[in-house]
Amino acid sequence: MEGKETREEMEKSGMIDTWMRKHRLIYTGATKHPFILSIRDGTVDFEAFKTWLGQDYIFVRAFAPFVASVLIKAWKESDDSSEMEVILSSMASLNDEIAWFKSEAAKWGVQLSEVVPQKANQDYCRFLESLMSPDVEYTVAITAFWAIEAVYQASFALCLEDGSKTPAKLREACRRWGNDGFGQYCNSLQKIANRHLGKTPDDVLTKAEVTLLRVLEHEVEFWNMSHGAA
Ligand SMILES: Cc1ncc(CN)c(N)n1
């Protein structure tokens, strides 16, 4: 009999997969955005890429304290010590990521100290800050964390697929998030999120789903900001 999936049925495949099916349209909007498709088909406007680069540097600086807040929640709320290690590895790579943004900006002639955060970026950073509150459950925060990373992984992996015409100058940027190692790290985050979603009360489950949708909307707005600014 067809109908709504029960919670037990959803948990069998993992809540994240269920939500990805349920919210396919917005997930595709975030991972196959026209900006990403323009990189993939080689028609990208390099000014748009430079806008993205400067804005994302600001975002990543706000993302690092968010990841730190997830680490604190894992330390307090998780019963599996390996989760802290996954989150810690992410913190270590953020250090590399900030260094990469600085050297990439120098190559493209983007003065990072002069970049002013645009509204979509400010809104997204404010949203991240709201998730840092100790009142936000670990399950909700780890779901958001997975979604933020997974959108970049899926988007940039698309630009590396066979047949893509990604300009040589942008391939390194795409490899940063589109490589297999980053994919495996996203799978680890997804497993952690699924494990906690599978045992959380219904009200927290609803909060996590709403938070996931907010992340996807912010990601779309973030791409729009870069794409529209050319
Ligand atoms: C907007 C955005 N979203 C996600 C990521 C991947 N950490 C990022 N760097 N920037």
The ligand as an SDF file (V2000), in Angstrom:
LIG
                    3D

 10 10  0  0  0  0  0  0  0  0999 V2000
   28.6330   28.8820    1.4950 C   0  0  0  0  0  0  0  0  0  0  0  0
   29.4790   27.6940    1.7830 C   0  0  0  0  0  0  0  0  0  0  0  0
   28.8800   26.5060    2.0470 N   0  0  0  0  0  0  0  0  0  0  0  0
   29.6680   25.4150    2.3510 C   0  0  0  0  0  0  0  0  0  0  0  0
   31.0160   25.4830    2.3760 C   0  0  0  0  0  0  0  0  0  0  0  0
   31.8510   24.2620    2.6620 C   0  0  0  0  0  0  0  0  0  0  0  0
   32.4740   24.3300    3.9170 N   0  0  0  0  0  0  0  0  0  0  0  0
   31.5860   26.7230    2.1070 C   0  0  0  0  0  0  0  0  0  0  0  0
   32.9340   26.9000    2.0970 N   0  0  0  0  0  0  0  0  0  0  0  0
   30.8180   27.8390    1.7910 N   0  0  0  0  0  0  0  0  0  0  0  0
  1  2  1  0
  2  3  1  0
  2 10  2  0
  3  4  2  0
  4  5  1  0
  5  6  1  0
  5  8  2  0
  6  7  1  0
  8  9  1  0
  8 10  1  0
M  END
$$$$
